[in-house]
Amino acid sequence: MMDRRQILKMTTAGAALAVAPMLPSQAAENVITKAIPKTGEALPVIGMGSSRTFDALEDNSRWGELTNVLDTFFDFGGTLIDSSPMYRSSEELIGILMQRVKNGYERMFSATKVWIDGAEAGIDQMAESFAKMKVEQMDLMQIHNLRDWQTHLPALRNMKDEGQIRYVGVTTSHGRNHQELADLLQTEEFDFLQLSYSIDERSVESNLLPIAADKGIAVLANRPFRRGETFKKAKNKSLPDWAAEIGCESWAQFFLKYAVSHPAVTCAIPATGNSQHMLDNMGANTGSLPDDAMRQEMLSYFNSL
């Protein structure tokens, strides 16, 4: 089965990207941002997930490359790094490797989750996340997959009032609990919503994304490559010539720009442990985003593959 690296090498644009990548200074001048609806704070549209990729605390042979991933992410305009206690050692390793990144904490928008039952257990778990990621204030704390949300939401609101966190969020994944989440968003106040969204996983367009837009909730799109499934469909296929109009030089950028160009989506958070893949991803953080007409053209082209 052909993987993303092979697909990237097969495209003319991908080869050009490997030979002559954009410079960090150029990227920094042209980062695409969207406003967090509740505050107007600008957030770059490409963030970083850490599921699976940063669960490497006991494999220090990977630490050098993962540090390169972080360096590339920040150098090319990224800020939001999302983690979770569910991701095993990811929080702790992010905290360790961030010590190696120059001015990393000044540039990071930190995000993690509470994923446990019980009020006291939740408070303890969140305190551990602060310690592991080595932050005094967490930018975003999210209730992971709605787990015991009735208990955790009051605690998160208190933490926000006290300045321990800046934003309160809730997440879903795998397409689970969508109706329960839709009902929750209608009755409770949240700053952020995280969900799965990609060019070939668009069910949230009919319910959760419209609610988020109506309620002024920022949206983080996880699994924008559907864990590699989108690349399988692009196997042996070339990008359309018109993709260059929005600065797409690879399939990864094509898929990411589709996801973040939805009006309700604020930021996509692909996860990678490969610095070249991160460089490729960050190409979607610059240039322009497709309008509605081009989004339809992108979808039609992808469906025809």
VOMARTI-265204 format. One line per field, with one value per residue (C-alpha): chain; residue number from 1; residue in three letters; x, y, z. Coordinates in steps of 0.05 Angstrom, whole numbers, always signed. Layout:
N
unit <- A  ...
pos <- NUM  ...
code <- ala  ...
X <- X  ...
Y <- Y  ...
Z <- Z  ...
***
This chain:
305
unit <- A  A  A  A  A  A  A  A  A  A  A  A  A  A  A  A  A  A  A  A  A  A  A  A  A  A  A  A  A  A  A  A  A  A  A  A  A  A  A  A  A  A  A  A  A  A  A  A  A  A  A  A  A  A  A  A  A  A  A  A  A  A  A  A  A  A  A  A  A  A  A  A  A  A  A  A  A  A  A  A  A  A  A  A  A  A  A  A  A  A  A  A  A  A  A  A  A  A  A  A  A  A  A  A  A  A  A  A  A  A  A  A  A  A  A  A  A  A  A  A  A  A  A  A  A  A  A  A  A  A  A  A  A  A  A  A  A  A  A  A  A  A  A  A  A  A  A  A  A  A  A  A  A  A  A  A  A  A  A  A  A  A  A  A  A  A  A  A  A  A  A  A  A  A  A  A  A  A  A  A  A  A  A  A  A  A  A  A  A  A  A  A  A  A  A  A  A  A  A  A  A  A  A  A  A  A  A  A  A  A  A  A  A  A  A  A  A  A  A  A  A  A  A  A  A  A  A  A  A  A  A  A  A  A  A  A  A  A  A  A  A  A  A  A  A  A  A  A  A  A  A  A  A  A  A  A  A  A  A  A  A  A  A  A  A  A  A  A  A  A  A  A  A  A  A  A  A  A  A  A  A  A  A  A  A  A  A  A  A  A  A  A  A  A  A  A  A  A  A  A  A  A  A  A  A
pos <- 1  2  3  4  5  6  7  8  9  10  11  12  13  14  15  16  17  18  19  20  21  22  23  24  25  26  27  28  29  30  31  32  33  34  35  36  37  38  39  40  41  42  43  44  45  46  47  48  49  50  51  52  53  54  55  56  57  58  59  60  61  62  63  64  65  66  67  68  69  70  71  72  73  74  75  76  77  78  79  80  81  82  83  84  85  86  87  88  89  90  91  92  93  94  95  96  97  98  99  100  101  102  103  104  105  106  107  108  109  110  111  112  113  114  115  116  117  118  119  120  121  122  123  124  125  126  127  128  129  130  131  132  133  134  135  136  137  138  139  140  141  142  143  144  145  146  147  148  149  150  151  152  153  154  155  156  157  158  159  160  161  162  163  164  165  166  167  168  169  170  171  172  173  174  175  176  177  178  179  180  181  182  183  184  185  186  187  188  189  190  191  192  193  194  195  196  197  198  199  200  201  202  203  204  205  206  207  208  209  210  211  212  213  214  215  216  217  218  219  220  221  222  223  224  225  226  227  228  229  230  231  232  233  234  235  236  237  238  239  240  241  242  243  244  245  246  247  248  249  250  251  252  253  254  255  256  257  258  259  260  261  262  263  264  265  266  267  268  269  270  271  272  273  274  275  276  277  278  279  280  281  282  283  284  285  286  287  288  289  290  291  292  293  294  295  296  297  298  299  300  301  302  303  304  305
code <- met  met  asp  arg  arg  gln  ile  leu  lys  met  thr  thr  ala  gly  ala  ala  leu  ala  val  ala  pro  met  leu  pro  ser  gln  ala  ala  glu  asn  val  ile  thr  lys  ala  ile  pro  lys  thr  gly  glu  ala  leu  pro  val  ile  gly  met  gly  ser  ser  arg  thr  phe  asp  ala  leu  glu  asp  asn  ser  arg  trp  gly  glu  leu  thr  asn  val  leu  asp  thr  phe  phe  asp  phe  gly  gly  thr  leu  ile  asp  ser  ser  pro  met  tyr  arg  ser  ser  glu  glu  leu  ile  gly  ile  leu  met  gln  arg  val  lys  asn  gly  tyr  glu  arg  met  phe  ser  ala  thr  lys  val  trp  ile  asp  gly  ala  glu  ala  gly  ile  asp  gln  met  ala  glu  ser  phe  ala  lys  met  lys  val  glu  gln  met  asp  leu  met  gln  ile  his  asn  leu  arg  asp  trp  gln  thr  his  leu  pro  ala  leu  arg  asn  met  lys  asp  glu  gly  gln  ile  arg  tyr  val  gly  val  thr  thr  ser  his  gly  arg  asn  his  gln  glu  leu  ala  asp  leu  leu  gln  thr  glu  glu  phe  asp  phe  leu  gln  leu  ser  tyr  ser  ile  asp  glu  arg  ser  val  glu  ser  asn  leu  leu  pro  ile  ala  ala  asp  lys  gly  ile  ala  val  leu  ala  asn  arg  pro  phe  arg  arg  gly  glu  thr  phe  lys  lys  ala  lys  asn  lys  ser  leu  pro  asp  trp  ala  ala  glu  ile  gly  cys  glu  ser  trp  ala  gln  phe  phe  leu  lys  tyr  ala  val  ser  his  pro  ala  val  thr  cys  ala  ile  pro  ala  thr  gly  asn  ser  gln  his  met  leu  asp  asn  met  gly  ala  asn  thr  gly  ser  leu  pro  asp  asp  ala  met  arg  gln  glu  met  leu  ser  tyr  phe  asn  ser  leu
X <- +0  +28  +37  +38  +113  +109  +50  +87  +149  +108  +79  +119  +99  +119  +188  +195  +174  +228  +281  +262  +217  +191  +232  +206  +210  +166  +116  +112  +92  +36  +3  -72  -109  -181  -212  -234  -307  -314  -253  -229  -160  -126  -107  -66  -109  -60  -46  -17  -47  -6  -47  +0  +56  +83  +71  +146  +170  +207  +236  +286  +313  +252  +262  +308  +259  +200  +239  +249  +173  +162  +215  +185  +114  +133  +181  +127  +74  +39  +16  -38  -14  -69  -59  -96  -84  -115  -53  -11  +58  +45  +33  +96  +140  +113  +133  +203  +216  +188  +248  +291  +250  +274  +219  +171  +127  +121  +93  +51  -25  -31  -91  -107  -167  -197  -214  -236  -297  -307  -296  -234  -204  -215  -181  -122  -116  -117  -63  -21  -30  -6  +55  +70  +64  +101  +51  +25  -37  -70  -98  -153  -180  -230  -277  -255  -311  -362  -337  -372  -384  -437  -382  -325  -359  -369  -297  -272  -313  -284  -214  -228  -254  -191  -146  -119  -147  -167  -218  -267  -280  -312  -293  -319  -285  -301  -370  -394  -445  -463  -535  -517  -464  -512  -561  -505  -481  -551  -558  -487  -434  -369  -312  -285  -311  -266  -291  -270  -276  -244  -259  -287  -317  -367  -427  -416  -433  -507  -510  -450  -416  -480  -492  -420  -427  -493  -466  -399  -358  -288  -279  -217  -218  -182  -167  -165  -133  -179  -117  -88  -150  -154  -84  -103  -156  -105  -58  -26  -69  -43  -67  -111  -75  -123  -100  -42  -91  -96  -23  -33  +31  +12  -48  -38  -45  -106  -140  -122  -144  -210  -221  -202  -239  -306  -333  -345  -276  -222  -162  -143  -98  -63  -15  +53  +119  +155  +186  +180  +106  +101  +135  +85  +27  +50  +47  -29  -18  +1  -28  -104  -164  -214  -281  -347  -343  -273  -292  -345  -295  -246  -299  -322  -250  -236  -300  -280  -214
Y <- +0  +68  +115  +190  +196  +157  +199  +263  +241  +222  +292  +345  +396  +348  +340  +415  +422  +373  +410  +482  +489  +557  +595  +606  +682  +677  +633  +678  +737  +699  +656  +645  +657  +655  +689  +652  +675  +688  +734  +752  +723  +702  +629  +600  +551  +493  +465  +400  +338  +288  +224  +165  +208  +235  +172  +158  +173  +107  +110  +167  +147  +185  +247  +282  +276  +296  +358  +373  +366  +418  +465  +461  +471  +535  +562  +559  +594  +541  +554  +505  +437  +390  +330  +287  +239  +188  +194  +159  +193  +247  +304  +287  +282  +347  +380  +350  +367  +437  +452  +442  +490  +562  +608  +549  +566  +638  +612  +553  +553  +495  +449  +384  +347  +317  +244  +210  +201  +241  +312  +300  +253  +305  +360  +314  +293  +364  +383  +327  +353  +422  +390  +343  +397  +446  +503  +548  +567  +521  +558  +506  +451  +404  +350  +290  +253  +283  +238  +257  +327  +343  +338  +370  +430  +469  +455  +481  +544  +556  +546  +596  +647  +638  +645  +574  +562  +612  +572  +515  +461  +394  +340  +281  +232  +172  +203  +183  +218  +270  +278  +282  +334  +374  +377  +397  +454  +482  +485  +498  +551  +528  +566  +508  +444  +390  +339  +295  +329  +316  +319  +248  +251  +308  +285  +342  +392  +377  +386  +403  +454  +496  +496  +518  +574  +597  +594  +627  +566  +556  +488  +444  +392  +328  +270  +316  +258  +206  +171  +165  +141  +204  +191  +121  +150  +197  +139  +149  +211  +281  +346  +387  +445  +495  +474  +521  +580  +570  +551  +475  +438  +370  +327  +341  +416  +403  +363  +411  +473  +440  +426  +494  +532  +511  +575  +543  +510  +550  +503  +433  +391  +336  +292  +271  +247  +263  +331  +329  +314  +372  +417  +394  +406  +476  +494  +496  +550  +601  +632  +633  +589  +565  +600  +562  +551  +522  +479  +447  +437  +406  +358  +339  +325  +283  +243  +229  +197
Z <- +0  -20  +39  +43  +33  -32  -57  -40  -78  -139  -149  -185  -132  -77  -108  -112  -40  -18  -58  -44  +17  +37  +87  +158  +149  +87  +122  +183  +138  +105  +159  +151  +215  +238  +298  +359  +360  +434  +439  +369  +384  +320  +313  +255  +217  +221  +290  +314  +346  +387  +388  +377  +349  +415  +456  +457  +527  +532  +461  +464  +396  +369  +411  +361  +304  +347  +369  +295  +286  +340  +312  +242  +269  +306  +253  +201  +242  +282  +354  +378  +404  +426  +473  +523  +581  +534  +491  +543  +549  +498  +548  +586  +525  +497  +562  +558  +485  +491  +534  +472  +428  +429  +454  +447  +505  +482  +417  +440  +448  +497  +494  +529  +559  +621  +611  +675  +719  +784  +807  +850  +799  +745  +785  +799  +727  +702  +753  +726  +655  +676  +708  +650  +597  +642  +636  +690  +650  +599  +540  +527  +571  +538  +564  +523  +487  +535  +591  +657  +629  +681  +734  +697  +665  +731  +749  +682  +690  +759  +731  +676  +726  +767  +706  +706  +636  +582  +543  +557  +505  +492  +442  +403  +356  +311  +297  +367  +411  +358  +380  +454  +437  +393  +451  +499  +454  +452  +527  +554  +538  +507  +475  +433  +401  +374  +324  +266  +198  +131  +57  +61  +131  +128  +170  +219  +164  +175  +250  +294  +249  +240  +315  +328  +278  +308  +380  +364  +383  +354  +320  +319  +264  +283  +235  +174  +135  +167  +193  +123  +86  +44  +17  -3  -48  -80  -96  -165  -176  -192  -162  -208  -240  -208  -138  -148  -145  -70  -60  -55  -72  -45  -28  +46  +34  -11  +44  +100  +62  +47  +121  +148  +94  +122  +152  +220  +226  +261  +260  +237  +281  +240  +280  +253  +280  +215  +206  +130  +136  +185  +135  +83  +130  +147  +73  +84  +138  +85  +22  +13  +27  -24  -30  -32  -107  -104  -44  -86  -142  -93  -68  -138  -159  -98  -107  -178  -160
***
